[in-house]
């Protein structure tokens, strides 16, 4: 009885962790999503669109899975840390981080979409 039970437990453990090899691929894809959102933000050059692109980049990356969510969090936190060191306000940084978390939680980035932003974004 112990051997079949041990076998079942082992199978469940292996199945639970069987997707570990997807993490690096998801992280790379999530980093690409973040870069695309950044490039779109620069291309759009639209007033008050910063929070939208933060949320959208994090949202897109998080949709990749745990690797994408991890990449989005690392990139977002690093970006805000650098901006704080460069003298940008802590209040703006916290607003950006709120938009980052919003997107990573799978919530609609259009919540932050500014009026009139072209549809291609």
ABEGO torsion letter per residue (X at the ends): XAAAAAAAAAAAAAAAAAAAAAAAAAAAAAAAAAAAAAAAAAAAGBBGAAAAAAAAAAAAAAAAEAAAAAAAAAAAAAAAAAAAAAGBBAAAAAAAAAAAAAAAAGBBAAAABBBGBBAAX
